[in-house]
Amino acid sequence: MNRGIPQAKRPLTPRQREVVATIARLTASAGYAPTYSELATALGVTKTAVFESLRGLAAKGALTYVPQSPRTLRLVEGGPR
């Protein structure tokens, strides 16, 4: 389906859009980025699934984060939504 299209140019999947929206919501309500565990709980998935989602979103330019560092999720202004 998206073969031949570089990862960074591919649109976000519905699940990725849900992850971005959840990060935005949790960050707005708490005033700081959620932990991976908080994000996993909010999405109803495992931390492994969160790590995989974050990796894909970072590759697409939607967010930045520092692996294995708490509360480093940052949505990229003007990034894909």
BELVENDA-V170658 format. One record per pair of residues at least 24 apart in sequence whose ideal C-beta (glycine too) atoms are under 6 Angstrom apart, sorted by the first residue. I is the first residue (numbers start at 1). J is the second residue. Records with the same first field share a line. If there is no record, write none. Layout:
# BELVENDA-V170658
I: J ; J
This chain:
# BELVENDA-V170658
7: 59
8: 60 ; 61
12: 80
16: 57
19: 53
20: 62
23: 73
32: 71
33: 71 ; 73
35: 70
